[in-house]
């Protein structure tokens, strides 16, 4: 029986011009994860990493801590299939029209304009509305990968990882919340796409979910663990 760990990237730069950069807190979260894995004597036989900068940087900080403690970390295999869904890009394209046509979103944006302190809360509410509609196929955006296509790509990436996992190996994968939610859905055979997408909002930065794998089974062992962070360091976006 092999054990697979899927790590979500650390906090990125939410509401910044370039989201795909770790925040200063995100860098500290990554270091805390690395220290925890070293202290608990984690040893990985294989490592897979997604193509996004925030995914790579989280891994690099963890790998540096392994190296500083003279613990070998396998050379990472980079998989494009471990990227995040395109909801962030999609909501930017769709939002101008949604503000005009969807009363709750129109209200949330008016509230933000009157009170900028509500920006984070109200943009998240708007994003959740968009995701619910997008995953159901009610919103289609030209040039943006659909949720259905994303789910198929994640399945392909998971298949690649499992094909390359040997008996009794421990495998680490650095990816994103939507990808982890999708993989969890595969293990639990969840077919309600809104439920799958909703899991994404619960996956905390640098948390890990673990799975047991044999030739005939791929089972969830734990979801969204975060033993290495204190309360003030815990973030969701």
URPEZI-V127102 format. One record per backbone hydrogen bond with DSSP energy under -1.0 kcal/mol. CO is the residue of the C=O (numbers start at 1). NH is the residue of the N-H. Records with the same first field share a line. If there is no record, write none. Layout:
CO: NH ; NH
//
This chain:
2: 213
3: 171
4: 211
5: 173
6: 209
7: 175
9: 206
11: 23
12: 14
13: 16
19: 13 ; 21
23: 27
24: 28
25: 29
26: 30
27: 31
28: 32
29: 33
30: 34
31: 35
32: 36
33: 37
34: 38
35: 39
36: 40
37: 42
38: 41
46: 172
47: 77
48: 174
49: 79
52: 56
53: 57
54: 58
55: 59
56: 60
57: 61
58: 62
59: 63
60: 64
61: 65
62: 66
63: 67
64: 68
65: 69
66: 71
67: 70
77: 49
79: 82
80: 83
86: 90
87: 91
88: 92
89: 93
90: 94
91: 95
94: 98
95: 99
96: 100
97: 101
98: 102
102: 106
103: 107
104: 108
105: 109
106: 110
107: 111
108: 112
109: 113
110: 114
111: 115
115: 118
116: 119
118: 122
119: 123
120: 124
121: 125
122: 126
123: 127
124: 128
125: 129
126: 130
127: 131
128: 132
129: 133
130: 134
131: 135
133: 138
134: 137
141: 144
146: 150
147: 151
148: 152
149: 153
150: 154
151: 155
152: 156
153: 157
154: 158
155: 159
156: 160
157: 161
158: 162
159: 163
160: 164
162: 165
166: 169
169: 3
170: 45 ; 46
171: 5
172: 48
173: 7
174: 50
175: 9
176: 180
177: 181
178: 182
179: 183
180: 184
181: 185
182: 186
183: 187
184: 188
185: 190
192: 196
193: 197
194: 198
195: 199
198: 201
199: 202
204: 207
207: 8
208: 225
209: 6
210: 221 ; 222
211: 4
212: 219
213: 2
217: 214
219: 212
222: 210
225: 208
230: 233
231: 234
235: 205
//
